[in-house]
Amino acid sequence: MAAPPNPAVLVCHRGAREVTRVELSRVGCPPPQGRWRPVPHAQVLGYAEQALTAAGYALEKESLALSKDNARFFGTLTLRTPVAHGVNLAVGLRSSTDKSISLQWCCGSRVFVCDNLAFSAQTVVARKHTTYGIDRYQEAICKVVGELTDYREYEAFRVRQMRARPVTDEQAESVLCRAFELGIIGPAALPVAIREWRTPSFPEFAEEGQTAWRLYNALTFALGKRAKTNPQAHAHATIRLGSLVLPDTSRPALPSSEAATV
Protein backbone atom coordinates (compact mmCIF):
# COMPACT_ATOMS: atom_id res chain seq x y z
CA MET A 1 0.00 0.00 0.00
CA ALA A 2 1.36 3.40 -0.95
CA ALA A 3 1.93 5.78 1.93
CA PRO A 4 -0.63 8.58 2.03
CA PRO A 5 0.58 12.12 1.34
CA ASN A 6 0.59 14.86 3.94
CA PRO A 7 -2.98 15.41 5.17
CA ALA A 8 -5.22 17.79 3.23
CA VAL A 9 -6.32 19.33 6.51
CA LEU A 10 -9.71 21.01 6.52
CA VAL A 11 -8.77 23.50 9.18
CA CYS A 12 -6.01 25.44 7.39
CA HIS A 13 -7.61 28.70 6.36
CA ARG A 14 -5.92 31.67 4.62
CA GLY A 15 -3.19 32.94 6.91
CA ALA A 16 -3.85 30.16 9.44
CA ARG A 17 -1.23 28.11 11.20
CA GLU A 18 -1.49 24.68 12.71
CA VAL A 19 -1.09 24.56 16.48
CA THR A 20 -0.82 21.99 19.24
CA ARG A 21 -3.38 21.52 21.97
CA VAL A 22 -0.99 23.17 24.44
CA GLU A 23 -0.66 26.24 22.21
CA LEU A 24 -4.42 26.40 21.86
CA SER A 25 -4.85 26.39 25.64
CA ARG A 26 -2.57 29.42 25.94
CA VAL A 27 -4.73 31.64 23.74
CA GLY A 28 -6.55 34.26 25.75
CA CYS A 29 -10.22 35.19 25.51
CA PRO A 30 -11.65 38.74 25.61
CA PRO A 31 -14.14 39.69 28.34
CA PRO A 32 -17.91 39.48 27.72
CA GLN A 33 -19.67 42.47 26.16
CA GLY A 34 -23.38 42.71 26.83
CA ARG A 35 -25.04 39.48 25.64
CA TRP A 36 -21.91 38.39 23.79
CA ARG A 37 -20.07 35.65 25.69
CA PRO A 38 -16.91 34.55 23.87
CA VAL A 39 -15.73 31.00 24.57
CA PRO A 40 -12.00 30.14 24.84
CA HIS A 41 -10.89 27.98 21.91
CA ALA A 42 -9.64 25.21 24.19
CA GLN A 43 -13.08 25.13 25.82
CA VAL A 44 -14.81 24.78 22.42
CA LEU A 45 -12.56 21.80 21.71
CA GLY A 46 -13.27 20.44 25.18
CA TYR A 47 -17.05 20.57 24.70
CA ALA A 48 -16.80 18.42 21.58
CA GLU A 49 -14.30 15.99 23.05
CA GLN A 50 -16.31 15.51 26.25
CA ALA A 51 -19.49 14.73 24.31
CA LEU A 52 -17.69 12.26 22.05
CA THR A 53 -15.86 10.54 24.90
CA ALA A 54 -19.02 10.27 26.98
CA ALA A 55 -20.70 8.53 24.04
CA GLY A 56 -17.84 6.03 23.78
CA TYR A 57 -15.99 7.48 20.77
CA ALA A 58 -12.18 7.51 20.81
CA LEU A 59 -10.08 10.01 18.85
CA GLU A 60 -7.72 8.77 16.15
CA LYS A 61 -6.13 12.13 15.29
CA GLU A 62 -6.74 15.84 15.58
CA SER A 63 -5.76 18.89 13.55
CA LEU A 64 -6.05 22.36 15.08
CA ALA A 65 -5.43 25.78 13.57
CA LEU A 66 -5.68 29.47 14.42
CA SER A 67 -5.95 32.58 12.26
CA LYS A 68 -6.59 36.33 12.50
CA ASP A 69 -4.25 36.92 15.45
CA ASN A 70 -5.55 33.78 17.17
CA ALA A 71 -9.14 35.06 17.16
CA ARG A 72 -10.46 32.30 14.86
CA PHE A 73 -10.23 28.60 15.60
CA PHE A 74 -10.70 25.66 13.23
CA GLY A 75 -10.31 21.98 14.06
CA THR A 76 -10.97 18.45 12.87
CA LEU A 77 -11.24 15.37 15.05
CA THR A 78 -10.99 12.01 13.29
CA LEU A 79 -12.72 9.28 15.27
CA ARG A 80 -11.49 5.72 15.68
CA THR A 81 -14.78 4.62 14.16
CA PRO A 82 -14.58 2.88 10.78
CA VAL A 83 -17.32 3.44 8.24
CA ALA A 84 -15.67 1.15 5.69
CA HIS A 85 -12.14 -0.03 4.99
CA GLY A 86 -9.94 3.08 5.08
CA VAL A 87 -12.83 5.43 5.91
CA ASN A 88 -13.47 6.93 9.36
CA LEU A 89 -15.90 9.45 10.79
CA ALA A 90 -14.60 12.98 11.34
CA VAL A 91 -15.90 16.01 13.22
CA GLY A 92 -15.23 19.60 12.22
CA LEU A 93 -15.22 22.54 14.64
CA ARG A 94 -14.90 26.28 14.30
CA SER A 95 -15.41 29.33 16.47
CA SER A 96 -14.05 32.82 17.06
CA THR A 97 -13.46 35.38 19.76
CA ASP A 98 -13.92 38.37 17.41
CA LYS A 99 -17.66 37.92 16.65
CA SER A 100 -16.90 36.68 13.11
CA ILE A 101 -17.83 32.98 13.52
CA SER A 102 -20.48 31.38 15.71
CA LEU A 103 -19.97 28.14 17.63
CA GLN A 104 -20.15 25.46 14.92
CA TRP A 105 -19.89 21.66 14.76
CA CYS A 106 -20.25 19.36 11.74
CA CYS A 107 -19.49 15.78 10.76
CA GLY A 108 -18.17 14.00 7.68
CA SER A 109 -15.79 11.23 6.64
CA ARG A 110 -12.05 10.92 6.11
CA VAL A 111 -10.66 8.60 3.45
CA PHE A 112 -7.24 7.57 4.67
CA VAL A 113 -5.87 6.25 1.39
CA CYS A 114 -5.51 9.73 -0.05
CA ASP A 115 -6.48 11.56 3.16
CA ASN A 116 -9.55 13.26 1.71
CA LEU A 117 -11.89 14.95 4.14
CA ALA A 118 -15.40 15.15 2.71
CA PHE A 119 -18.67 16.28 4.24
CA SER A 120 -21.85 14.59 3.12
CA ALA A 121 -24.01 16.39 5.66
CA GLN A 122 -24.29 20.08 6.44
CA THR A 123 -23.25 21.74 9.67
CA VAL A 124 -25.47 20.18 12.32
CA VAL A 125 -24.84 22.63 15.17
CA ALA A 126 -24.51 26.42 14.98
CA ARG A 127 -25.09 28.70 17.99
CA LYS A 128 -24.34 32.32 18.84
CA HIS A 129 -21.87 33.30 21.55
CA THR A 130 -24.45 34.20 24.17
CA THR A 131 -25.07 32.86 27.67
CA TYR A 132 -27.97 30.66 26.59
CA GLY A 133 -26.43 30.04 23.18
CA ILE A 134 -23.41 28.39 24.80
CA ASP A 135 -25.69 26.15 26.87
CA ARG A 136 -27.77 25.25 23.80
CA TYR A 137 -24.56 24.53 21.86
CA GLN A 138 -23.42 21.96 24.43
CA GLU A 139 -26.88 20.38 24.52
CA ALA A 140 -27.06 20.23 20.72
CA ILE A 141 -23.63 18.59 20.46
CA CYS A 142 -24.68 15.89 22.90
CA LYS A 143 -27.86 15.30 20.89
CA VAL A 144 -26.01 15.04 17.57
CA VAL A 145 -23.28 12.80 19.00
CA GLY A 146 -26.06 10.48 20.11
CA GLU A 147 -27.10 10.24 16.44
CA LEU A 148 -23.62 9.42 15.13
CA THR A 149 -24.44 5.72 15.00
CA ASP A 150 -27.18 6.52 12.48
CA TYR A 151 -24.82 8.81 10.60
CA ARG A 152 -22.16 6.10 10.51
CA GLU A 153 -24.67 3.67 9.01
CA TYR A 154 -25.68 6.31 6.47
CA GLU A 155 -22.06 6.88 5.44
CA ALA A 156 -21.38 3.14 5.22
CA PHE A 157 -24.43 2.75 2.97
CA ARG A 158 -23.24 5.62 0.80
CA VAL A 159 -19.76 4.09 0.38
CA ARG A 160 -21.22 0.67 -0.44
CA GLN A 161 -23.52 2.19 -3.03
CA MET A 162 -20.68 4.05 -4.72
CA ARG A 163 -18.43 0.99 -4.73
CA ALA A 164 -21.20 -1.10 -6.26
CA ARG A 165 -22.02 1.38 -9.03
CA PRO A 166 -19.98 0.93 -12.25
CA VAL A 167 -19.14 4.12 -14.12
CA THR A 168 -18.05 4.29 -17.76
CA ASP A 169 -15.55 6.84 -19.02
CA GLU A 170 -18.39 8.68 -20.76
CA GLN A 171 -20.41 8.84 -17.53
CA ALA A 172 -17.38 9.99 -15.55
CA GLU A 173 -16.61 12.70 -18.08
CA SER A 174 -20.23 13.86 -17.89
CA VAL A 175 -20.03 14.16 -14.09
CA LEU A 176 -16.65 15.92 -14.28
CA CYS A 177 -18.01 18.36 -16.84
CA ARG A 178 -21.13 18.95 -14.76
CA ALA A 179 -19.04 19.57 -11.62
CA PHE A 180 -17.05 22.17 -13.53
CA GLU A 181 -20.15 23.83 -14.99
CA LEU A 182 -21.73 24.06 -11.54
CA GLY A 183 -18.58 25.65 -10.13
CA ILE A 184 -17.93 22.77 -7.73
CA ILE A 185 -14.43 22.35 -9.12
CA GLY A 186 -12.41 25.05 -10.86
CA PRO A 187 -10.18 25.06 -13.94
CA ALA A 188 -7.10 24.16 -11.91
CA ALA A 189 -8.76 21.22 -10.14
CA LEU A 190 -10.46 19.75 -13.21
CA PRO A 191 -7.28 18.29 -14.83
CA VAL A 192 -6.33 16.80 -11.47
CA ALA A 193 -9.72 15.09 -11.15
CA ILE A 194 -9.50 13.76 -14.72
CA ARG A 195 -6.01 12.36 -14.08
CA GLU A 196 -7.07 10.74 -10.82
CA TRP A 197 -10.03 9.12 -12.55
CA ARG A 198 -8.00 7.77 -15.46
CA THR A 199 -4.81 6.85 -13.60
CA PRO A 200 -5.30 7.02 -9.80
CA SER A 201 -2.27 7.94 -7.72
CA PHE A 202 -3.21 5.25 -5.21
CA PRO A 203 -3.27 1.53 -6.05
CA GLU A 204 -6.42 1.00 -3.98
CA PHE A 205 -8.47 3.10 -6.37
CA ALA A 206 -6.84 1.62 -9.45
CA GLU A 207 -7.76 -1.85 -8.16
CA GLU A 208 -11.25 -0.60 -7.33
CA GLY A 209 -12.10 -0.47 -11.00
CA GLN A 210 -14.24 2.19 -12.63
CA THR A 211 -16.83 2.88 -9.94
CA ALA A 212 -18.60 5.88 -8.47
CA TRP A 213 -16.35 5.54 -5.40
CA ARG A 214 -13.23 5.97 -7.53
CA LEU A 215 -14.79 8.97 -9.27
CA TYR A 216 -15.85 10.55 -5.97
CA ASN A 217 -12.36 10.23 -4.54
CA ALA A 218 -10.83 11.61 -7.73
CA LEU A 219 -12.98 14.71 -7.30
CA THR A 220 -12.41 15.14 -3.56
CA PHE A 221 -8.67 14.62 -4.06
CA ALA A 222 -8.70 17.41 -6.64
CA LEU A 223 -10.41 19.68 -4.09
CA GLY A 224 -7.65 19.11 -1.52
CA LYS A 225 -6.11 22.58 -1.92
CA ARG A 226 -9.46 24.24 -1.31
CA ALA A 227 -9.64 22.44 2.04
CA LYS A 228 -6.59 24.43 3.06
CA THR A 229 -7.48 27.79 1.53
CA ASN A 230 -11.22 27.87 2.18
CA PRO A 231 -12.61 25.14 4.46
CA GLN A 232 -16.19 26.46 4.28
CA ALA A 233 -16.23 26.31 0.46
CA HIS A 234 -14.56 22.89 0.58
CA ALA A 235 -17.24 21.44 2.86
CA HIS A 236 -20.01 22.87 0.69
CA ALA A 237 -18.37 21.52 -2.48
CA THR A 238 -18.07 17.97 -1.13
CA ILE A 239 -21.72 18.04 -0.04
CA ARG A 240 -22.73 18.91 -3.61
CA LEU A 241 -20.39 16.27 -5.06
CA GLY A 242 -22.08 13.53 -3.06
CA SER A 243 -25.45 14.15 -4.70
CA LEU A 244 -23.84 14.61 -8.11
CA VAL A 245 -21.93 11.31 -8.06
CA LEU A 246 -24.64 9.38 -6.22
CA PRO A 247 -28.14 10.88 -6.70
CA ASP A 248 -30.30 11.29 -3.62
CA THR A 249 -32.86 8.83 -4.97
CA SER A 250 -30.49 5.96 -4.12
CA ARG A 251 -29.58 7.17 -0.63
CA PRO A 252 -31.44 6.96 2.70
CA ALA A 253 -32.42 10.09 4.55
CA LEU A 254 -29.96 11.59 6.99
CA PRO A 255 -30.67 11.26 10.72
CA SER A 256 -33.19 13.85 11.86
CA SER A 257 -30.67 16.35 13.19
CA GLU A 258 -31.01 20.12 12.94
CA ALA A 259 -28.95 20.61 9.79
CA ALA A 260 -27.93 24.16 8.98
CA THR A 261 -26.11 25.45 5.93
CA VAL A 262 -22.33 25.39 6.16
N, C-alpha and C positions, 0 to 999 in steps of 0.2 A: 504494500500500500504506500502510495506516495505521501510524503509528509505534507500537511496542510501549510499554506502560506501564513504570513502574519495575519492576525485577525482583522477583518473588516469591521471595526468596532463601531457600533451605532452611535456611541456617545460623543465622538469627536466632532465638535461643531467648529465653525470658523473661529480661529484664534483660540481654541480650547487646548488644554493640555491634560494629559492623563495624570492622575494622582493616586496615591495609596490611601488606604483607609485612615492611617495615622494623619496624613496631611489633611484629609477631609475634616477630621475631628478638630483640627487647629484653626479652622476658618471661623471667624467671628460672625455674629448675627446682630443687625441693628435693632434698636429698641422699638417696641410697638408704637404705632401712630394711629390714634383713634380706634377704628374697628380692625385695622390691618395688624395682623399678628404673624410676623415672619417666623419661619421655622428653620433652625439650624440644619444645614445639609446632612450632617451626620445623623440627626434625629429623623430626617425623612428616610434615609437609608435604614435606620433602625426600625421604623414602623413596618416597612416592607419585610425586613428579615424576620422580625418577631412573628408576624402573621404567617409567613411561610413555614418557619420552624415549628410553630404551634400546630400547624396542620400536618406536620410530618415530612415536609420537603427539605432535602439537604441541598446545599449550594455546591455546584461543580466549579464555577469560576465567576469572577466579577470584574467589571471594567468600570472605572469611575473617572469623571472628567469635570473640570471647572473652566468657566470662561467669564469674560467681562469683569475683570478684577475680582474673581472668585464669587461674584454675585449669582451666577447661574450654574446649576448642578445638573449633570446628566449621568445616568448609570444604567448598566445592564447586569442582570443576575441570571446566569445560566443554571438551571436546576438539574440535579442528578436524577432526572426523570425521563427515561427514553420514550419517545413517541413511536419511533421505528429505528432500524439499524442506522446509527450515525446521526440521528435527529433527536434533539432534546428540547424541552420547553425552556423559554427564556422570558424574563420580566424586564420591562423598561421603566425607568423612573426619570422624572425631571421636576425641577422646582427652581425658585429664585428668591433672593432676598432684596430685589430691587423693583418688585411689583410687575415684572415683565412676564413671568410664567407662573401659572397656578400650580398647585400640588397635583401631579399627574402620575398615573400608573397604567401600564398596558402589558399585554402578553403576546407572545409569538413563538417562533421556533427557530432553532439554530441548527444548520446543517454542518456537521463537523468536517466533512470531506473537503469542502472548499471554504468552510467557515462563513457561510452566508448567514445573515440574520434577517429573517423575513417575518412580517406581521400579516396574519390572515384575519385578524379581528381589529377593530378600532379601539382607541383608548377607552378603557372600561371604568376608569375613575378620574374625575377632574373636579377639584374643589378649590375655592378661594382661600386665601390666607386670612381667615377671620377666626375668632374664638370658636364659634360653632362649626365653621367650615373645617377646622382641623379635627374636631371630634368626628364629624361626619366622614372625613377622609379616612380615618382609622377604621371606622365601622364599615365603610364601603370596601376597603381592602380586605378585611376579614371575610366579608360576604363573597367577594369575587374569588378569593383564595379557596373558599369552600366549594366553588364551582370548577376548579381547575381539573378535577377528574373528568368532568364532562368535556371540558375544553381539550384535554389530552386525547380523549376518545374521538373527538371531532377531527383533530389534527391527524391522528393515526388513520382515520377513514380517508381523509383528503390525500394523504401520501399513498395509501393503497390504491385509491382510484387513479391517481396520476401514473403510478407504476404499471397499472393494468391497461392503460389506454395507449395503444400504438399511435404514432404520429408520423405521417409521411413527410418528406422534404417539402412538398408543396403546402401541406397544412402548416408546417413549422414556419415557412416563409410568410404565409398569410398572417399568422399570429405576430411574427416579428414586425411585419409591415404595419399591422394594426397598432401594435404597441408604440411604434414610432409616430404614426399619425395622431394618436391620442395624446402624445407628449409624455408617455410613461417612461420611455427611454429617449435619450437625445442622440444627435449625430455622432458623438464620440463613443457612446456606449453600444450603438447598433452593430458596428463591425465586431466588437468583442463578443456580443451575444451570438452573432452568426458563426464566428469561429468556434465558440464553445459548443454550439449545437453540432457543427459538422465534425470537429475534431476536439473533443473535450480534453482539458488539461489534466483531468483526473481519471485514472483507469476505471474507477467504480462507475462513472457515468458512461464511459465508452462501452463497458461490459453490460450496462443496463439496456443497451439497444435504443432504438428510436421511440421513446415514450414521452408522455407529457411531463413526467418527472424530470427527465433529462432536459427538456426544453425550459421548464420552470427554473431549474438551477442555472442554466445558461443565462437566462435573463437576470436572475437575482445576482449572479456573479458579476455580470456587466454593470450592475447598479452599485457595486461595492464602494466606489469612490464617493457616490452621493451619500452613503451612510456616514462618511467622515465629514463631508462638507455641509450637509443639510439633513440631519436625522429625521426631522419632521416630514420633509418631502420624500425621503427614502421609505419611511413607514407607509405613507399614503400610496406610493408607487407600488410597493409589494402587495398591498391590499388589492389594488386594481388588477395586478398581474394574476392573482389567484383566480379571480372570476373570468379573466380573459383566457387563461390556459385551461381551466376546468370550470365550465359554466355552472352557475348556481343550481340549475335544475338537477344536477347529479350529486349535490352535496346536502347533508342534513343541516337543519337550522343550528345556529350557534346557541349556547346556553343563554338563558334569559337574564343576562346581565344588563346593566344600564349603559350600553355603548354610547360613546360620544365621539364626535369627529376628532381625528388626530390633528 
